[in-house]
Amino acid sequence: MPGRAGACYYRWRMRQLIAIATVSLLLILGATILWGWPGAWALIALGPGVLLGTVVTHLIDAWLHGARPRLIFTTLAGSFGTVMALFAMMVMASATSPPERQVSRSRTTQLSPDQLWTIAAPIEMWERWEALVREARAEAQTGATPAVGARYVATMLISGREVPATLVVTAWEPRRHARWQVEWPAGSAFDAMALDLSIEPTSAGTTATFTLSYAVPSVTARAIERWALRPTLDASAAESIDTLVRLATERSGGG
C-alpha cells in the first residue's frame, strides 16, 4: 500500500506540473501571437499558471477516480487564477505599447483667429477651457504676459484627481500657436506631458487643433494608463477644443 500510495502521489504531482506548464505556456503563446515577445512574460504567467494548473490537475484527478471535485477550492482558485491571468495579459499588452502617446482633436469654426486667441491666451482662462488644468498662476519671476520660458504653478486634474504641477510655456505665437510643457513632481507616472494649441485660417474658416502628448515609461504605469486613464485623457482633448470654441462663440455674441 505505501508503494502504491507513493506511485499515485507521483502521478498526481506529474499531472500537476504538466498542467501548470501547459497553462503557463498557453498564456505566453497567446500573448506572443497578439503582441510579440518580451522576456519577462514567463514570470508574469507563472502565478496564474500555478493556480489554474493546480485546478486543472484536481479536476482531472477527480474525474479519473470518479470523485467529486472540491467546489470551494476549484471556485476560489479558478476565479483568482483567471483574474491573475487577465491581469497578466493586460500587463503584457501594455509592455509592448510605446511609452509615448499623442492624441489630437480639431474643430473648424467661422470665428477668426483673434476671437479664439482672446479666449485661449489669458492665464485666467486656461482653467476654463483646458480640461486638464484646474488652476494656474504665474510664478514670482514670471511677467503678466505669457511668453516662451514663462512658468506657472498649476493644479492638474487627472482622472478626477488634483495633482500639483508646473506649466512651462515652450511656444507662444499670438493668434497661431501655444504650447505648455507640464513638469510633474518627483514620483509621477508621467515622464513628460505637453498641451499644444494651434490656430490656422482655412478656406472654411479657422481650424483650431488641441494636442495632448505624454510619455509613461513604467510598464506598470502604462497598464494603468491604458486600461484606466486613457479614456479620460482622450476625452479631455476633445473637451478642451470644444470648450475653447464654445467660449469664443459666446463672447463674440454668436452663442
C-alpha positions, -999 to 999 in steps of 0.1 A, spaced: 0 0 0 27 26 8 43 19 -25 10 22 -43 2 54 -25 36 68 -34 31 59 -71 -3 76 -70 11 107 -54 39 108 -80 15 105 -109 -7 133 -93 24 156 -90 34 149 -126 -1 158 -138 0 190 -117 34 201 -131 22 193 -167 -10 212 -162 9 242 -147 34 242 -175 6 239 -201 -15 267 -188 16 290 -185 28 282 -220 -7 288 -234 -8 322 -218 27 331 -231 18 317 -265 -14 336 -268 2 369 -257 31 363 -281 8 358 -310 -11 390 -301 17 414 -290 52 399 -296 77 387 -271 92 404 -241 114 381 -220 97 387 -186 64 371 -197 74 337 -183 75 352 -148 42 371 -153 24 339 -165 38 318 -137 13 329 -110 -19 323 -129 -3 292 -144 3 276 -110 -32 284 -98 -51 273 -129 -28 244 -135 -35 231 -100 -72 235 -106 -70 215 -139 -49 188 -121 -75 185 -94 -104 182 -119 -85 156 -139 -77 136 -108 -113 138 -95 -125 126 -130 -100 97 -131 -111 85 -96 -148 91 -101 -148 116 -72 -165 149 -69 -142 180 -73 -138 202 -42 -162 230 -51 -148 257 -28 -112 250 -39 -120 250 -77 -142 281 -74 -118 302 -54 -85 291 -71 -101 291 -105 -115 326 -101 -84 340 -86 -62 324 -113 -85 337 -140 -82 373 -126 -44 369 -124 -44 356 -160 -64 386 -172 -41 410 -153 -10 392 -168 -24 397 -203 -31 434 -196 5 439 -184 18 420 -215 -2 442 -238 10 473 -220 46 462 -221 46 461 -259 29 495 -264 52 525 -269 57 547 -239 49 579 -259 14 587 -269 -3 617 -286 -40 625 -292 -53 654 -313 -87 669 -317 -97 696 -342 -127 720 -347 -133 743 -377 -153 774 -369 -163 806 -386 -146 826 -358 -114 844 -366 -80 835 -351 -82 867 -330 -116 856 -315 -102 822 -305 -69 837 -292 -88 861 -270 -101 831 -250 -70 809 -253 -43 833 -242 -53 849 -209 -39 830 -179 -72 832 -160 -89 815 -189 -66 784 -191 -85 766 -163 -118 774 -181 -111 758 -215 -82 734 -209 -99 703 -193 -67 691 -176 -59 725 -159 -77 731 -127 -60 764 -119 -28 782 -129 -10 813 -116 23 829 -126 55 823 -105 70 853 -89 97 858 -116 71 854 -145 56 885 -160 19 891 -165 20 883 -203 28 847 -213 60 842 -233 84 814 -240 100 803 -208 73 816 -185 64 793 -156 31 788 -139 22 770 -107 -8 748 -117 -31 721 -104 -38 694 -130 -70 673 -130 -60 637 -139 -90 613 -139 -108 633 -112 -77 637 -90 -59 670 -84 -22 668 -90 3 697 -84 25 706 -114 43 734 -132 33 747 -167 62 760 -187 54 779 -219 76 764 -247 59 781 -277 39 813 -279 29 828 -313 -1 851 -308 -32 840 -328 -13 810 -341 3 786 -317 8 780 -279 25 750 -262 27 742 -225 51 716 -211 39 700 -178 66 694 -152 54 669 -126 66 663 -90 91 635 -84 75 601 -85 49 609 -111 39 581 -135 41 606 -164 76 613 -176 65 642 -198 33 659 -209 26 687 -233 -5 707 -241 -5 722 -276 -29 746 -293 -26 756 -330 -49 780 -348 -49 781 -385 -70 801 -410 -85 778 -437 -109 783 -467 -137 770 -444 -129 794 -416 -105 788 -387 -93 754 -376 -82 750 -340 -63 718 -330 -56 708 -295 -30 681 -290 -22 662 -258 11 643 -257 27 624 -229 51 596 -220 47 568 -195 80 549 -191 70 523 -165 53 492 -177 30 490 -146 21 527 -151 14 521 -188 -10 493 -178 -29 517 -155 -28 544 -182 -40 521 -210 -69 505 -191 -80 532 -167 -67 567 -176 -67 567 -214 -104 572 -219 -105 603 -197 -73 617 -212 -87 613 -247 -119 629 -236 -100 658 -222 -85 667 -256 -120 668 -272 -135 687 -243 -107 713 -244 -111 722 -280 -149 721 -278 -149 744 -248 -125 769 -264 -147 772 -295 -179 775 -273 -165 802 -251 -152 822 -280 -185 819 -298 -204 831 -266 -180 861 -263 -184 870 -299 -222 871 -295 -228 840 -316 -239 817 -288 
